[in-house]
Amino acid sequence: MRNLLRSQRGSAAFATVIALVPLIGAVALGAEAGSWYVTRQQGQNAADAAAYAGALRLSCDIAGAANCGTSVDYQSRVFAAQNAFCNSGDAYSGCATSLPSRVSRTVQVDIGNYSAGSFTTPAAGTGNAVRVRVSQQQPAYLAAVLGATTVPIPAQAIAEVQKPSKVCGLALGPDPNGGGALKIGGNVTNNGTGCPLMSDASVQFASTPSFTGSGWGVYGATGCSPASNCASPGVTHNYFMPPAMDPLQGLQTASFNNTFISTNITGNVNLAQSTCPASAPAGTTKCFPISANSASTAYKSINVSNGDYYYCSSTTTARYYFSGSITVNGGGAFACNPGSPVTAYFKAGITVNGGTLTLAAGTYFSNGDISLGGTVTGTNVTLVLLGNSKFTINGGTINLSAPTTNNFSSSLNGVLIDDQSTGAVNINGNGAVRLAGAMYFPKADVSFGGTAQPTNSTCSQMIAKSLNMTGSAYLSTDACLPSTIAYTQVVALVQ
């Protein structure tokens, strides 16, 4: 008996059992924590996918593109659901039909602004980024011994719509018949300061173009054709990008672009011949002063022929109304040079076949075609076309530049041409065509070619429904007003 009491056999096993109790608990707790980590990774995948998908959809809104489809919130939740994260009651494809007892999942989507590592949510719910927060709430098992009854497992992702490059030529789309909202002709030699050309639809090449200088790029949102020319256009290229933003989209709904006053012009006044002023060109035989008037005293159509000189006589801010058209023929001159910016309304358009048209600083509305040849000059000028008007430049000496500040509407600051019509646009730069400023044709198909180049400013940018580039057109965003510049967009996960 004494030997039995003194025996130490089995004591090590007993001590081992005692030591294994906390060890097994620690291992089990570690296993439970490991399951949390797996759930955390699943949640992060869901948040990343949802934020990125939502930001891609947000980029469509920022661009002002048509047919963006479902909302940012919907798009984000669809992709969260594909990773099995949904709010209770959601019916998106991929949502878990049943979860273990006491387990729940939530998804929160916010649109806001991301800057310098900080995300803020404006009251209007707009911004440049999408934040997605997902969470799984589940019961604690072994962790309950530490006082935790439930364990929240959160994940968050932020995707930002970034604007890396200024665009000097933007085709808004959709693709016309034949494809390619942005078409680049076989003999194109673009020149300027180097900037991307972008299509919010597809790109089409006639053959490989050439570009003078560096900084050029060709981008599209829905593809490119033909494949043989798309692969090596000689410049940076990407044909599956988010659409570029349209900085002038507000002009499409501006009140002055939707209610054209010239349709109400009823006056029909003849201009009377008068003594020629000292400003009349040499060889002038007949002079006609044009005074500021109103829609009820609008002037009739004017045909400026050889030896004729029509000139604005007002020297202060004035409005001019014309119930018909103005046609300037060879040898004639029409000048409008009052001391302050003017506003003029042409019910039947402007045609310059030859001769000289000098436009004072101001805003010129036309409900008819504008066709420019001959010699046309104007500084701080904006042309506005509505209805089904056509805009054409047939060479000649054209020297027009946009105002930094437009006295009629700040929406037109930096804009040389605001064309809300659906008529075709043909700009042939053969001659000395210099167009400085933003040219906006959101509803028109534009053919832009020749050797057009700006003056007064190096800014010369084009935004159109479709843009067909031929010749050696000049494009540049240098010195453009920031509010008129389009940007490419890319989406990046930033958190």
C-alpha positions in Angstrom: 0.0 0.0 0.0 2.8 2.3 0.9 4.5 1.8 -2.4 1.2 2.5 -4.2 0.8 5.8 -2.4 4.3 6.7 -3.3 4.0 5.8 -7.0 4.2 8.7 -9.5 3.1 6.7 -12.5 0.3 8.5 -14.5 0.9 11.9 -13.0 2.3 13.3 -16.2 -0.8 12.1 -18.1 -3.0 13.9 -15.6 -1.0 17.1 -15.9 -1.2 16.8 -19.6 -5.0 16.5 -19.6 -5.2 19.6 -17.3 -2.9 21.6 -19.7 -4.8 20.5 -22.8 -8.0 22.1 -21.6 -6.9 25.7 -22.2 -4.8 24.6 -25.2 -7.8 23.0 -26.9 -9.8 26.1 -26.1 -7.2 28.4 -27.6 -7.0 26.2 -30.7 -10.8 26.2 -31.1 -10.9 29.9 -30.5 -8.2 30.3 -33.2 -10.3 28.2 -35.5 -13.3 30.4 -34.8 -11.2 33.5 -35.4 -10.0 31.9 -38.7 -13.6 31.6 -39.8 -14.1 35.3 -39.1 -11.1 36.0 -41.3 -12.6 33.9 -44.2 -15.9 35.8 -43.8 -14.0 39.1 -43.7 -12.4 38.2 -47.0 -15.7 37.3 -48.5 -17.2 40.6 -47.4 -14.2 42.5 -48.8 -14.7 40.8 -52.1 -18.3 41.8 -52.1 -17.5 45.4 -51.1 -14.8 45.7 -53.8 -17.0 44.4 -56.6 -20.0 46.5 -55.5 -18.0 49.7 -55.2 -16.3 49.2 -58.5 -19.6 48.4 -60.3 -21.3 51.3 -58.8 -18.5 53.7 -59.8 -18.6 52.5 -63.4 -22.3 53.3 -63.4 -21.6 56.7 -61.7 -19.1 57.5 -64.5 -21.9 57.2 -67.0 -23.9 59.9 -65.0 -20.9 62.1 -64.7 -20.3 61.9 -68.5 -23.9 62.9 -69.2 -24.2 59.8 -71.4 -27.6 58.6 -72.6 -29.1 55.2 -71.6 -27.0 54.7 -68.5 -29.5 52.1 -67.3 -30.2 51.2 -63.7 -29.1 53.3 -60.7 -25.7 53.4 -59.0 -27.3 51.9 -55.9 -28.9 49.1 -57.9 -25.8 48.2 -59.8 -23.7 48.1 -56.6 -26.2 45.9 -54.8 -26.4 43.5 -57.8 -22.6 42.9 -57.5 -22.7 42.6 -53.7 -25.4 39.9 -54.2 -23.2 38.0 -56.6 -20.9 37.6 -53.6 -23.8 36.6 -51.4 -24.1 39.8 -49.4 -27.6 41.4 -49.4 -30.0 43.1 -47.0 -32.8 41.1 -45.6 -35.6 40.8 -48.1 -33.5 41.7 -51.1 -34.2 39.6 -54.2 -31.1 40.1 -56.3 -29.6 37.1 -58.0 -27.1 35.5 -55.7 -28.7 36.5 -52.4 -28.5 33.7 -49.9 -32.0 32.2 -49.5 -31.2 31.2 -46.0 -28.5 31.9 -43.5 -27.5 30.0 -40.4 -29.5 30.9 -37.2 -28.7 34.3 -35.8 -26.5 35.2 -38.8 -27.5 38.4 -40.8 -25.8 40.4 -43.6 -26.2 44.1 -44.6 -25.1 46.2 -47.5 -24.9 50.0 -47.5 -24.2 52.1 -50.7 -23.2 55.8 -50.6 -22.4 58.2 -53.4 -20.0 61.0 -52.3 -16.8 62.8 -52.8 -13.4 61.3 -52.3 -10.4 63.5 -51.8 -7.1 63.2 -49.9 -8.1 60.0 -48.3 -11.4 61.3 -47.0 -15.0 60.4 -48.2 -17.8 62.8 -47.7 -21.5 62.6 -48.6 -23.1 65.7 -50.0 -26.7 66.3 -49.2 -27.6 65.9 -52.9 -26.1 62.4 -53.0 -23.8 63.3 -55.9 -20.0 63.1 -56.1 -17.0 61.3 -57.7 -17.0 58.1 -55.7 -19.0 55.2 -54.4 -18.5 53.7 -50.9 -19.9 50.3 -50.1 -20.0 48.9 -46.5 -21.0 45.3 -45.9 -21.2 43.4 -42.7 -22.0 40.0 -41.3 -23.4 39.7 -37.8 -23.0 36.3 -36.3 -23.1 34.6 -32.9 -20.0 34.1 -30.8 -19.4 30.6 -29.7 -16.1 30.0 -27.9 -15.5 33.7 -28.0 -18.5 34.1 -25.7 -16.2 33.2 -22.8 -14.5 36.5 -23.5 -17.8 38.3 -23.1 -18.9 38.6 -26.8 -22.3 37.3 -27.6 -22.3 38.4 -31.3 -19.5 39.2 -33.6 -19.8 41.9 -36.4 -17.5 41.3 -39.3 -17.4 44.5 -41.5 -15.7 45.4 -44.8 -15.6 48.6 -46.8 -14.5 49.7 -50.2 -14.4 53.0 -52.0 -14.1 53.3 -55.8 -13.3 56.7 -57.3 -14.1 58.0 -60.8 -10.9 59.7 -61.8 -10.3 62.2 -64.7 -6.8 61.7 -65.9 -6.7 63.4 -69.3 -8.1 66.4 -71.1 -10.0 65.6 -74.2 -9.9 67.9 -77.3 -12.2 65.8 -79.6 -15.2 64.0 -78.1 -17.9 62.1 -79.9 -20.9 61.6 -77.6 -22.7 59.0 -79.7 -24.6 56.9 -80.4 -22.9 55.3 -83.3 -24.4 56.4 -86.6 -25.2 54.0 -89.4 -21.9 52.6 -90.5 -20.5 52.6 -87.0 -18.0 54.7 -85.2 -19.2 57.9 -83.5 -15.5 58.9 -83.8 -14.3 58.3 -87.3 -10.7 59.0 -88.3 -10.1 59.2 -92.0 -7.3 57.6 -94.0 -5.5 60.9 -94.7 -5.7 62.4 -91.3 -2.7 64.2 -89.9 -3.9 65.8 -86.7 -1.8 68.6 -85.3 -2.0 70.7 -82.2 -0.5 70.4 -78.7 -1.4 66.7 -78.2 -4.5 65.5 -76.5 -6.8 62.5 -76.5 -9.7 61.9 -79.0 -12.5 60.0 -77.3 -15.7 58.3 -78.4 -18.4 57.6 -75.8 -19.5 54.9 -78.3 -17.1 53.2 -80.7 -14.1 54.3 -82.8 -13.6 53.6 -86.5 -10.5 54.0 -88.6 -10.3 54.3 -92.3 -6.6 53.5 -92.1 -3.8 54.2 -89.7 -3.7 58.0 -89.0 -0.7 60.1 -88.2 -0.3 62.6 -85.4 2.1 65.5 -85.1 3.8 65.8 -81.7 3.3 63.9 -78.5 0.4 63.5 -76.0 -2.2 62.1 -78.4 -4.4 59.2 -77.7 -7.5 57.5 -79.2 -10.1 56.1 -76.8 -13.5 54.5 -77.0 -16.2 53.1 -74.7 -17.6 50.3 -76.8 -14.9 49.1 -79.2 -13.1 49.8 -82.4 -13.1 48.7 -86.1 -11.6 47.5 -88.3 -9.3 45.4 -86.1 -6.3 45.7 -88.4 -6.1 49.4 -87.8 -7.2 49.4 -84.1 -4.3 47.4 -82.9 -1.6 49.9 -83.8 -2.9 53.4 -84.4 0.5 54.9 -83.6 -0.7 56.5 -80.3 -1.9 55.5 -76.9 -5.2 53.7 -77.2 -7.9 52.0 -75.2 -11.3 51.1 -76.7 -13.2 49.9 -73.6 -13.1 52.9 -71.2 -15.9 54.6 -69.2 -17.4 57.4 -71.2 -15.7 60.8 -71.1 -17.5 63.5 -69.3 -19.5 66.2 -71.3 -18.7 69.5 -69.5 -21.3 71.4 -71.5 -24.3 69.1 -71.1 -26.1 71.8 -69.2 -26.5 73.8 -72.4 -28.9 71.1 -73.7 -31.5 72.2 -71.2 -30.7 75.9 -71.0 -33.8 78.0 -71.4 -32.3 80.2 -74.1 -31.6 77.0 -76.1 -35.2 75.7 -75.9 -37.3 78.8 -76.5 -35.8 80.5 -79.5 -37.0 84.1 -79.6 -36.6 84.4 -83.4 -39.7 82.3 -84.0 -41.6 85.3 -82.5 -39.9 87.9 -84.6 -42.7 89.7 -86.5 -41.2 93.0 -87.6 -40.3 93.6 -91.3 -38.5 97.0 -91.5 -36.5 98.2 -94.5 -33.1 99.7 -93.9 -32.7 103.3 -95.2 -29.5 104.4 -97.0 -27.5 107.0 -95.2 -24.2 109.0 -95.4 -21.2 106.7 -95.2 -19.2 106.9 -92.0 -15.4 107.2 -91.9 -15.2 103.5 -91.1 -16.6 102.5 -94.5 -14.2 100.5 -96.6 -12.7 102.0 -99.7 -14.9 101.7 -102.8 -18.1 101.8 -100.7 -21.0 103.3 -102.7 -24.0 102.7 -100.4 -24.2 102.7 -96.6 -26.9 101.5 -94.3 -26.8 102.1 -90.5 -28.5 99.4 -88.3 -29.9 100.6 -85.0 -30.8 98.6 -82.0 -34.4 97.4 -82.3 -36.9 94.9 -81.0 -38.7 91.8 -82.3 -41.6 93.9 -83.4 -39.3 96.2 -85.4 -37.1 93.6 -86.9 -35.2 94.3 -90.1 -35.9 92.4 -93.3 -33.5 90.2 -95.1 -30.3 92.0 -96.1 -28.3 91.2 -99.2 -24.9 92.9 -99.0 -23.5 93.3 -102.5 -20.4 94.9 -104.1 -20.1 98.4 -102.8 -22.6 98.0 -100.0 -21.8 98.7 -96.4 -24.2 97.7 -93.6 -23.0 98.6 -90.1 -24.3 98.7 -86.6 -24.6 102.2 -85.4 -25.2 101.6 -81.7 -22.3 102.2 -79.4 -23.7 100.7 -76.2 -25.0 97.2 -75.3 -27.7 96.5 -77.9 -30.0 93.9 -79.4 -30.6 93.4 -83.1 -33.4 91.4 -84.7 -33.6 90.3 -88.3 -36.8 88.7 -89.6 -35.0 87.3 -92.6 -31.4 86.4 -93.4 -28.2 88.2 -94.0 -26.2 87.4 -97.1 -22.8 88.9 -97.7 -21.6 88.6 -101.3 -18.3 89.4 -103.0 -17.2 93.0 -102.4 -19.8 93.8 -99.8 -19.3 94.4 -96.1 -21.4 93.9 -93.0 -19.8 95.2 -89.8 -21.1 95.2 -86.3 -18.7 97.0 -83.9 -20.5 98.8 -81.1 -18.6 99.6 -78.0 -20.3 96.9 -75.8 -21.2 93.3 -76.5 -24.3 92.8 -78.6 -27.1 90.1 -78.8 -28.4 89.5 -82.3 -31.2 87.2 -83.5 -31.3 86.0 -87.1 -34.5 84.2 -88.0 -33.3 82.9 -91.3 -29.5 82.5 -90.8 -26.3 84.0 -92.1 -24.5 83.4 -95.4 -21.1 84.8 -96.4 -20.2 83.9 -100.0 -17.5 86.5 -100.3 -16.9 90.0 -99.0 -16.4 90.8 -95.3 -18.4 90.0 -92.2 -17.1 91.6 -89.0 -18.8 90.5 -85.8 -18.6 92.6 -82.6 -18.1 90.9 -79.3 -21.4 89.3 -78.4 -23.8 86.4 -78.8 -25.4 85.6 -82.2 -28.5 83.4 -82.4 -29.6 81.8 -85.6 -32.7 79.8 -86.4 -31.5 79.2 -89.9 -28.3 77.9 -91.6 -25.0 79.6 -91.1 -22.6 79.2 -94.0 -19.3 81.0 -93.8 -16.8 81.8 -96.6 -15.1 85.0 -97.7 -13.6 86.9 -94.7 -15.3 86.6 -91.3 -13.7 88.0 -88.2 -14.8 88.3 -84.6 -13.2 88.3 -81.1 -15.2 87.3 -78.0 -18.0 85.9 -80.1 -20.4 83.1 -79.5 -22.6 81.6 -82.3 -25.8 79.8 -81.2 -27.8 77.5 -83.6 -31.2 76.0 -83.0 -33.9 74.1 -84.9 -32.6 72.2 -87.8 -29.9 74.7 -88.8 -26.8 73.6 -90.7 -23.4 75.0 -90.0 -20.8 75.1 -92.8 -17.4 76.6 -93.3 -16.2 76.5 -96.9 -12.7 77.7 -96.5 -12.0 81.4 -96.8 -10.4 83.5 -94.1 -12.3 82.7 -90.9 -10.9 84.1 -87.6 -13.3 83.7 -84.6 -12.5 83.4 -80.9 -14.7 82.7 -77.9 -15.2 85.0 -74.9 -13.8 84.1 -71.5 -16.9 85.8 -70.1 -20.1 85.8 -72.1 -22.3 88.8 -71.3 -25.5 87.0 -72.3 -25.1 83.9 -70.1 -22.2 82.5 -68.0 -23.2 79.1 -69.4 -21.6 80.2 -72.6 -18.2 81.3 -71.1 -15.4 79.9 -73.3 -17.9 78.7 -75.9 -17.4 79.7 -79.6 -20.2 77.6 -81.1 -23.3 76.3 -79.2 -25.2 74.3 -81.8 -28.4 72.6 -80.5 -29.7 71.9 -83.9 -29.8 68.5 -85.7 -28.5 69.8 -89.0 -25.2 68.5 -90.4 -22.0 70.4 -89.7 -19.2 70.6 -92.2 -16.0 72.5 -91.4 -13.5 72.6 -94.2 -10.4 74.3 -93.1 -8.9 74.8 -96.6 -7.9 78.4 -96.4 -7.1 80.3 -93.2 -9.7 78.9 -90.8 -9.0 79.7 -87.1 -11.5 78.7 -84.5 -10.6 79.4 -80.9 -12.8 78.0 -78.1 -15.1 75.2 -77.4 -17.4 74.0 -80.2 -20.4 72.1 -79.0 -22.6 70.0 -81.4 -24.4 67.5 -79.1 -27.2 66.6 -81.7 -25.3 67.0 -84.9 -23.0 64.9 -87.1 -19.8 66.8 -87.7 -17.2 66.5 -90.5 -14.1 68.4 -89.4 -11.1 68.6 -91.8 -8.7 70.7 -93.7 -6.1 72.7 -91.9 -8.2 74.5 -89.4 -6.2 76.2 -86.6 -7.0 78.7 -83.8 -5.8 82.2 -83.2 -6.0 84.5 -80.2 -5.8 81.4 -78.1 -4.4 77.9 -78.5 -7.7 76.5 -77.4 -9.6 74.6 -80.1 -11.8 71.7 -78.9 -14.7 69.9 -80.4 -17.7 68.0 -78.8 -20.2 66.5 -81.1 -22.8 63.7 -81.5 -20.5 62.1 -84.0 -17.1 63.4 -85.2 -15.7 62.5 -88.6 -12.1 63.8 -88.8 -10.3 64.2 -92.1 -7.4 66.3 -93.3 -5.1 67.9 -90.7 -7.5 69.6 -88.2 -6.0 71.5 -85.3 -7.1 70.5 -81.8 -5.8 71.6 -78.4 -7.0 72.1 -74.9 -4.3 74.6 -74.0 -5.8 77.9 -72.6 -9.3 76.5 -72.8 -11.6 77.6 -70.0 -11.6 74.8 -67.4 -15.4 74.6 -67.4 -15.5 73.7 -71.1 -12.9 70.9 -71.0 -13.9 67.2 -71.3 -12.0 64.6 -69.4 -11.4 60.9 -69.9 -12.6 58.8 -66.9 -11.2 55.7 -65.2 -12.4 53.9 -62.2 -10.0 52.9 -59.4 -10.4 51.2 -56.0 -8.9 53.7 -53.6 -9.8 52.1 -50.3 
